[in-house]
């Protein structure tokens, strides 16, 4: 039987990303009908405001104008993450930091890591690219003349997540004929084989489809409540399980950092993302190592606001993922699939990746499901496991010892066998592309290099030939020249955004 009618349960970023990916891949089949069912009684979490460059590929594919994205979603550019105080301040100094930029750490494609390891006392690792200099100077990664989705340096976005979902919805409805139904799903009816047969709505009616995408968020209406797929708890690996979120208004002329700021504290970290008119901030912590009262006090201190004036939104964060993501005729995408703290903009990244992978290998017939779901579950589980490894990396190699939280994070018994093996290798040999053999690792060697050496991980310096030294010196000199050139050629971040806004005004 051909799959013709597809239901996406839940809106938000996850639902509408799935709608666009499916709409794009299935757009040539006139028999396919995609319906997104969204409840007006279930608000979007709406705090995930950071992305990675991977998102640009999807947005360009969907035909979304970058100018419209920037103008309609309060967008600012993100060139990476600035990690503040993730190491021992007694050793590395107060307010120490390192960058995880989006530019490659291989200038002109050349591996100068052996040179850097032999001269690491001279430069911070992020200085291997001109982007870290541009971030410090708060420069925009694009010129006025840069084509859409291209710049002088690689970049992603910060945006208002609710406005972003609305932009995605307009695109899916207008370009891919996606139907938008406002209704509350209260349950489902299943057939004898355990497939979802139809959805039960709060109005009393039922809606029948051939295939279902669960984008219902933490409530997991289909994958958990109807199909009883267990949640694999990974809280023993990632200890942070709670967030306090708050939006802070900014002045119209205030500088805009073109990066996310992640500032560590004794039981977690604080995110700080500046949009065009406000900052999105969040205090992430482990409830096993810090009380809510302590967290609120720490958050107020960070923001410079009296505790009595602080009214943050508390969000519990179950860390882990589903035992299976595709069961029978239902696939979970977004928060219903899994969750880990947003340290590296993980939520939107894995949602985008999962939705794209599903859409590109979507079953034509019901009979194809049994063949495709096994492969999908294997790929997505592997991706989730490696994402947890990358997040854990930020904690387990830290030399902070000022609290039980940081000491427990360094306990290697709570680290996956894969990461333990890799760290053992990297103590003697620096990371190579071949260490990341699967294309389904959403974080690759470039990402690991910035975090490892930004956090002062020690690798035995390899022999550097005269050629390696000469080449390394030349490339580092070129990076500094590039930084000086960009400082002249690029506009300030806010200045560029203001110019675009003015250019888009009618008349």
C-alpha positions as CSV (number, residue, x, y, z in Angstrom):
1,X,0.0,0.0,0.0
2,X,1.4,3.4,-1.0
3,X,1.9,6.0,1.8
4,X,-0.1,9.0,0.7
5,X,-1.2,10.8,3.9
6,X,1.4,12.0,6.4
7,X,0.7,13.6,9.7
8,X,3.1,15.7,11.7
9,X,2.0,16.1,15.3
10,X,3.3,19.3,16.8
11,X,4.6,22.5,15.4
12,X,7.5,24.6,16.6
13,X,10.9,24.4,15.0
14,X,10.9,20.6,14.9
15,X,7.5,20.2,13.3
16,X,8.0,22.8,10.6
17,X,11.6,21.7,9.8
18,X,10.2,18.2,9.3
19,X,7.4,19.6,7.1
20,X,9.8,21.5,4.9
21,X,12.2,18.6,4.5
22,X,9.4,16.2,3.7
23,X,7.7,18.7,1.5
24,X,10.9,19.4,-0.5
25,X,11.8,15.7,-1.0
26,X,8.2,14.6,-1.8
27,X,7.1,17.7,-3.8
28,X,7.0,15.9,-7.2
29,X,4.4,13.3,-6.1
30,X,0.9,14.8,-6.4
31,X,-0.6,12.0,-4.3
32,X,1.3,12.9,-1.2
33,X,-0.5,15.0,1.4
34,X,1.3,16.4,4.4
35,X,-0.7,17.8,7.3
36,X,0.8,19.4,10.4
37,X,-1.5,19.3,13.4
38,X,-0.7,22.0,16.0
39,X,-2.4,22.7,19.3
40,X,-3.0,26.3,20.3
41,X,-3.0,25.1,23.9
42,X,0.6,23.8,23.8
43,X,3.1,26.7,23.6
44,X,6.6,26.1,22.0
45,X,9.5,26.0,24.4
46,X,11.0,28.7,22.2
47,X,14.4,29.1,24.0
48,X,16.6,27.4,21.4
49,X,18.0,30.4,19.7
50,X,21.4,29.1,18.5
51,X,22.3,27.1,15.4
52,X,25.4,25.7,13.6
53,X,26.3,26.3,9.9
54,X,24.5,23.0,8.9
55,X,21.2,24.9,9.1
56,X,22.1,27.1,6.1
57,X,22.1,24.1,3.7
58,X,18.4,23.4,4.6
59,X,17.2,27.0,4.5
60,X,18.8,27.6,1.1
61,X,17.4,24.3,-0.2
62,X,13.9,25.3,1.0
63,X,14.2,28.6,-1.0
64,X,14.0,30.8,2.0
65,X,15.4,34.2,1.4
66,X,18.3,34.9,3.8
67,X,17.3,38.6,3.9
68,X,13.8,37.7,4.9
69,X,15.1,35.3,7.6
70,X,17.3,38.0,9.1
71,X,14.5,40.7,8.9
72,X,11.6,38.5,10.2
73,X,13.4,36.5,13.0
74,X,15.5,39.1,14.8
75,X,18.5,37.3,13.4
76,X,22.1,38.0,14.5
77,X,25.1,36.1,13.1
78,X,26.8,33.4,15.1
79,X,30.5,32.7,14.2
80,X,31.1,30.2,17.1
81,X,31.0,29.9,20.8
82,X,33.1,31.8,23.4
83,X,33.7,29.5,26.4
84,X,34.5,31.5,29.5
85,X,35.9,30.0,32.8
86,X,35.7,26.4,31.8
87,X,39.1,25.7,33.3
88,X,40.8,26.3,36.7
89,X,41.0,30.0,37.2
90,X,43.9,29.6,39.7
91,X,46.0,28.2,36.8
92,X,44.6,29.9,33.8
93,X,43.6,33.3,35.2
94,X,40.3,35.0,35.9
95,X,37.9,35.4,32.9
96,X,40.0,33.0,30.8
97,X,38.3,31.9,27.6
98,X,38.7,30.1,24.3
99,X,36.7,30.1,21.1
100,X,35.1,27.3,19.1
101,X,34.8,29.1,15.8
102,X,33.1,27.8,12.7
103,X,36.1,28.3,10.3
104,X,38.3,25.3,9.7
105,X,41.4,24.9,11.8
106,X,43.3,23.8,8.7
107,X,44.4,27.0,7.0
108,X,44.2,26.5,3.2
109,X,43.5,22.9,3.9
110,X,47.0,22.3,5.5
111,X,47.3,20.4,8.8
112,X,49.5,22.6,10.9
113,X,48.6,20.9,14.1
114,X,52.0,19.3,14.5
115,X,53.6,22.8,14.3
116,X,51.1,24.2,16.8
117,X,51.6,21.4,19.3
118,X,55.4,22.2,19.2
119,X,54.7,25.9,19.7
120,X,51.5,25.9,21.7
121,X,52.8,28.2,24.4
122,X,52.9,31.0,21.8
123,X,49.3,31.1,20.6
124,X,45.9,30.0,21.8
125,X,44.5,27.3,19.5
126,X,41.6,29.5,18.3
127,X,44.2,31.9,16.8
128,X,44.8,29.3,14.1
129,X,42.0,31.0,12.3
130,X,41.2,34.7,11.6
131,X,37.7,34.2,12.8
132,X,38.6,34.4,16.5
133,X,40.1,37.9,15.9
134,X,36.9,38.9,14.0
135,X,34.8,37.6,16.9
136,X,36.8,39.7,19.5
137,X,36.3,42.8,17.2
138,X,32.6,42.0,16.9
139,X,32.7,42.0,13.1
140,X,30.0,40.7,10.8
141,X,31.1,37.6,8.9
142,X,29.5,39.0,5.7
143,X,30.1,42.0,3.5
144,X,27.2,44.0,2.1
145,X,28.0,42.5,-1.3
146,X,28.2,38.9,0.0
147,X,25.7,36.5,-1.7
148,X,22.9,34.9,0.3
149,X,24.2,32.2,2.7
150,X,27.8,33.1,2.0
151,X,30.3,35.2,3.8
152,X,34.0,36.0,4.3
153,X,33.9,33.4,7.1
154,X,31.6,30.6,8.0
155,X,28.6,31.4,10.2
156,X,25.2,30.3,11.6
157,X,22.5,32.3,13.3
158,X,20.9,33.3,16.5
159,X,17.2,34.0,16.1
160,X,13.8,34.2,17.9
161,X,12.7,30.5,17.8
162,X,9.0,31.3,17.7
163,X,9.4,33.7,14.7
164,X,11.6,31.2,13.0
165,X,9.0,28.5,13.3
166,X,6.4,30.9,11.7
167,X,8.8,31.6,8.8
168,X,9.2,27.8,8.3
169,X,5.4,27.4,8.4
170,X,4.8,30.0,5.8
171,X,7.3,28.4,3.5
172,X,6.0,24.9,3.9
173,X,2.4,25.9,3.3
174,X,3.1,28.2,0.3
175,X,5.7,26.1,-1.5
176,X,5.0,22.5,-0.5
177,X,1.2,22.5,-0.1
178,X,1.5,21.4,3.6
179,X,-1.8,21.6,5.3
180,X,-2.0,23.3,8.7
181,X,-4.6,22.0,11.2
182,X,-5.2,23.7,14.5
183,X,-6.3,20.9,16.9
184,X,-5.2,19.1,20.1
185,X,-4.2,15.5,19.7
186,X,-5.4,13.6,22.8
187,X,-4.6,10.1,21.8
188,X,-4.5,7.6,19.0
189,X,-6.1,4.4,17.8
190,X,-3.9,1.5,16.8
191,X,-4.5,-1.5,14.6
192,X,-3.8,-5.2,15.5
193,X,-0.2,-4.9,14.3
194,X,0.5,-2.0,16.6
195,X,0.5,0.6,13.9
196,X,-1.1,4.0,14.5
197,X,-4.4,3.9,12.6
198,X,-5.8,7.4,13.5
199,X,-5.4,10.3,15.8
200,X,-8.0,11.2,18.4
201,X,-8.6,15.0,18.6
202,X,-9.9,17.1,21.5
203,X,-12.9,18.0,19.5
204,X,-14.0,14.4,19.5
205,X,-13.2,13.7,15.9
206,X,-10.5,11.3,14.6
207,X,-8.1,11.8,11.7
208,X,-6.7,8.9,9.7
209,X,-3.2,8.9,8.1
210,X,-0.8,6.4,6.7
211,X,2.3,7.7,8.4
212,X,3.0,9.8,11.6
213,X,5.8,12.1,12.7
214,X,5.9,12.8,16.4
215,X,7.1,16.4,16.9
216,X,5.1,16.9,20.1
217,X,8.1,17.8,22.3
218,X,8.8,16.5,25.8
219,X,5.1,15.2,25.9
220,X,6.0,12.5,23.3
221,X,2.4,11.9,22.5
222,X,2.9,9.1,20.1
223,X,6.3,7.6,20.5
224,X,6.0,7.3,24.3
225,X,2.3,7.5,25.3
226,X,0.9,5.4,22.5
227,X,3.8,3.2,21.4
228,X,5.5,2.9,24.8
229,X,9.1,3.3,23.5
230,X,11.4,3.5,26.5
231,X,13.6,6.6,27.1
232,X,17.3,5.7,27.5
233,X,18.5,7.8,30.5
234,X,22.0,9.3,30.0
235,X,22.0,11.5,33.1
236,X,25.0,9.6,34.4
237,X,27.0,11.0,31.5
238,X,25.6,14.5,31.3
239,X,24.9,15.8,34.8
240,X,23.2,19.1,33.9
241,X,19.4,18.6,34.1
242,X,17.7,22.0,34.7
243,X,17.7,25.4,33.1
244,X,16.4,28.8,34.2
245,X,15.6,30.9,31.1
246,X,15.2,34.7,30.9
247,X,15.0,37.3,28.2
248,X,16.7,40.6,28.8
249,X,16.0,43.7,26.8
250,X,19.0,45.5,25.2
251,X,19.6,49.0,24.0
252,X,19.3,49.9,20.3
253,X,22.9,50.9,20.0
254,X,24.4,48.1,22.2
255,X,27.1,46.0,20.6
256,X,26.1,42.6,19.4
257,X,28.6,39.7,20.0
258,X,28.7,37.6,16.8
259,X,28.9,34.4,19.0
260,X,27.2,32.6,21.8
261,X,28.8,33.2,25.2
262,X,28.9,30.1,27.4
263,X,30.2,30.9,30.9
264,X,30.9,28.1,33.3
265,X,29.9,28.1,37.0
266,X,30.4,25.6,39.8
267,X,27.5,23.4,38.8
268,X,27.0,24.1,35.0
269,X,27.1,27.1,32.7
270,X,25.2,30.1,31.5
271,X,24.2,30.8,27.9
272,X,24.1,34.3,26.6
273,X,22.8,35.1,23.1
274,X,22.2,38.6,21.8
275,X,19.5,39.2,19.2
276,X,18.7,42.6,17.7
277,X,16.5,43.7,20.5
278,X,17.1,41.4,23.4
279,X,19.4,38.8,25.0
280,X,18.3,35.2,25.5
281,X,20.0,34.0,28.6
282,X,19.8,30.7,30.6
283,X,21.4,29.3,33.7
284,X,22.0,25.5,33.2
285,X,22.8,23.5,36.3
286,X,22.8,20.0,37.9
287,X,20.0,19.8,40.4
288,X,22.0,17.1,42.2
289,X,24.8,19.7,42.9
290,X,22.9,23.0,43.2
291,X,19.6,24.0,44.7
292,X,17.1,26.1,42.8
293,X,17.7,28.9,45.3
294,X,21.4,28.8,44.7
295,X,20.8,28.8,40.9
296,X,18.6,31.8,41.0
297,X,21.2,33.6,43.1
298,X,23.9,32.7,40.7
299,X,21.8,33.8,37.7
300,X,21.0,37.1,39.3
301,X,24.7,37.7,40.0
302,X,25.6,36.9,36.4
303,X,22.9,39.3,35.1
304,X,23.6,42.0,37.7
305,X,19.9,42.0,38.7
306,X,18.5,41.8,42.3
307,X,17.2,38.3,43.1
308,X,13.8,39.8,43.9
309,X,13.6,41.2,40.4
310,X,14.3,37.9,38.7
311,X,11.5,35.7,37.4
312,X,13.1,33.1,35.2
313,X,11.3,30.2,33.6
314,X,12.3,26.8,34.9
315,X,12.8,24.0,32.5
316,X,13.5,20.4,33.4
317,X,15.9,18.7,31.0
318,X,15.6,14.9,30.7
319,X,19.0,13.8,29.3
320,X,18.9,10.9,26.9
321,X,17.1,9.6,23.8
322,X,14.6,6.9,22.7
323,X,15.5,3.3,22.5
324,X,14.0,3.5,19.0
325,X,13.2,6.5,17.0
326,X,11.1,4.8,14.3
327,X,8.5,2.3,15.4
328,X,6.0,0.8,12.9
329,X,4.5,3.8,11.0
330,X,5.7,6.5,13.4
331,X,9.0,8.5,13.7
332,X,9.9,10.8,16.5
333,X,11.8,14.0,15.7
334,X,12.8,16.9,18.0
335,X,12.4,16.8,21.7
336,X,10.2,13.7,21.6
337,X,13.3,11.9,20.1
338,X,15.8,12.9,22.8
339,X,17.4,15.8,24.5
340,X,20.8,16.9,25.8
341,X,21.7,20.4,27.1
342,X,22.1,23.0,24.3
343,X,25.9,23.6,24.8
344,X,26.7,23.3,21.1
345,X,23.2,24.1,19.7
346,X,22.5,20.4,19.7
347,X,18.7,20.4,19.6
348,X,18.1,22.2,16.3
349,X,21.1,20.4,14.7
350,X,19.9,16.8,15.5
351,X,16.4,17.8,14.5
352,X,17.5,19.1,11.2
353,X,19.8,16.1,10.6
354,X,17.0,13.6,11.5
355,X,14.3,15.2,9.5
356,X,16.6,15.5,6.4
357,X,17.7,11.9,6.7
358,X,14.1,10.6,7.0
359,X,12.9,12.7,4.1
360,X,15.6,11.5,1.8
361,X,14.8,7.9,2.6
362,X,11.1,8.1,3.1
363,X,9.2,4.9,2.4
364,X,7.1,4.8,-0.7
365,X,5.0,1.9,0.5
366,X,4.0,0.6,3.9
367,X,5.9,-2.6,3.0
368,X,9.2,-0.6,2.8
369,X,9.0,0.5,6.5
370,X,10.5,-2.7,7.9
371,X,13.5,-2.3,5.7
372,X,14.1,1.4,6.2
373,X,13.4,1.8,10.0
374,X,16.2,-0.5,11.1
375,X,18.8,1.6,9.2
376,X,17.3,4.8,10.4
377,X,17.3,3.8,14.0
378,X,20.9,2.6,13.7
379,X,22.1,5.9,12.2
380,X,20.2,8.2,14.6
381,X,21.2,6.2,17.7
382,X,24.9,6.5,16.6
383,X,24.5,10.2,16.0
384,X,23.0,10.7,19.4
385,X,25.7,8.7,21.2
386,X,28.4,10.7,19.5
387,X,26.7,14.0,20.4
388,X,26.7,13.0,24.0
389,X,30.4,12.3,23.7
390,X,31.1,15.7,22.3
391,X,29.1,17.5,25.0
392,X,30.8,15.3,27.7
393,X,34.2,16.3,26.3
394,X,33.7,19.9,27.5
395,X,33.4,18.6,31.1
396,X,35.6,15.6,31.4
397,X,38.8,17.2,30.3
398,X,38.4,20.3,32.4
399,X,40.9,20.8,35.2
400,X,38.3,22.7,37.4
401,X,38.2,21.2,40.9
402,X,36.2,23.8,42.8
403,X,33.1,21.7,43.3
404,X,31.8,18.1,43.4
405,X,30.1,18.8,40.0
406,X,33.4,19.3,38.2
407,X,35.2,16.6,40.0
408,X,32.5,14.0,39.2
409,X,32.5,15.1,35.6
410,X,36.2,14.0,35.4
411,X,35.3,10.5,36.5
412,X,36.0,8.4,33.4
413,X,33.7,5.6,34.4
414,X,30.9,7.9,33.3
415,X,32.4,8.4,29.8
416,X,31.5,6.2,26.8
417,X,34.0,3.6,25.7
418,X,34.3,5.3,22.4
419,X,35.4,8.7,23.9
420,X,37.7,7.0,26.4
421,X,39.5,5.2,23.5
422,X,39.7,8.4,21.5
423,X,41.1,10.4,24.4
424,X,43.7,7.7,25.0
425,X,44.8,7.9,21.4
426,X,44.8,11.7,21.4
427,X,47.2,11.8,24.3
428,X,49.9,10.6,21.9
429,X,48.5,11.4,18.5
430,X,46.5,14.5,17.5
431,X,43.0,13.9,16.2
432,X,42.7,13.0,12.5
433,X,39.8,13.0,10.1
434,X,40.1,9.2,10.0
435,X,39.2,9.0,13.7
436,X,35.7,10.1,12.6
437,X,35.0,7.3,10.2
438,X,31.2,7.8,10.0
439,X,29.6,10.6,8.1
440,X,26.8,10.4,10.6
441,X,28.9,12.1,13.3
442,X,27.4,15.6,13.4
443,X,30.5,16.9,15.2
444,X,33.8,16.2,13.4
445,X,37.5,16.5,13.8
446,X,37.4,20.3,13.5
447,X,35.0,20.6,16.4
448,X,37.0,18.3,18.6
449,X,40.3,20.1,17.9
450,X,38.9,23.5,19.0
451,X,37.5,22.1,22.3
452,X,40.4,19.8,23.1
453,X,43.1,22.3,22.6
454,X,41.0,25.3,23.8
455,X,40.8,23.4,27.1
456,X,44.6,22.7,27.2
457,X,44.3,19.0,26.5
458,X,47.9,17.7,26.3
459,X,49.0,15.7,23.2
460,X,52.6,14.6,23.0
461,X,54.1,17.0,20.4
462,X,55.1,15.0,17.3
463,X,58.3,15.5,15.4
464,X,58.1,18.6,13.3
465,X,60.3,18.7,10.2
466,X,61.9,21.9,9.0
467,X,59.2,22.0,6.3
468,X,56.5,21.7,9.0
469,X,58.0,24.6,11.0
470,X,58.4,26.8,7.9
471,X,54.9,25.9,6.6
472,X,53.3,26.5,10.1
473,X,55.0,29.8,10.6
474,X,53.9,30.9,7.1
475,X,50.3,29.9,7.7
476,X,50.1,31.5,11.1
477,X,51.5,34.7,9.6
478,X,48.9,34.5,6.9
479,X,46.2,34.1,9.5
480,X,47.3,37.3,11.2
481,X,47.4,39.1,7.9
482,X,43.9,37.9,7.1
483,X,42.7,39.1,10.4
484,X,44.1,42.6,9.7
485,X,42.5,42.7,6.3
486,X,39.1,41.6,7.6
487,X,39.3,44.3,10.3
488,X,39.4,46.8,7.5
489,X,37.0,45.2,5.1
490,X,34.2,44.0,7.4
491,X,31.6,46.1,9.1
492,X,30.7,45.9,12.7
493,X,28.0,43.3,13.5
494,X,25.3,45.7,14.5
495,X,26.3,48.2,11.7
496,X,25.8,45.5,9.0
497,X,22.4,44.5,10.4
498,X,21.3,48.1,10.7
499,X,22.3,48.7,7.0
500,X,20.3,45.7,5.9
501,X,17.3,46.7,7.9
502,X,17.4,50.2,6.3
503,X,17.8,48.8,2.8
504,X,14.7,46.6,3.2
505,X,12.5,49.5,4.4
506,X,9.9,50.5,1.7
507,X,10.6,53.7,-0.2
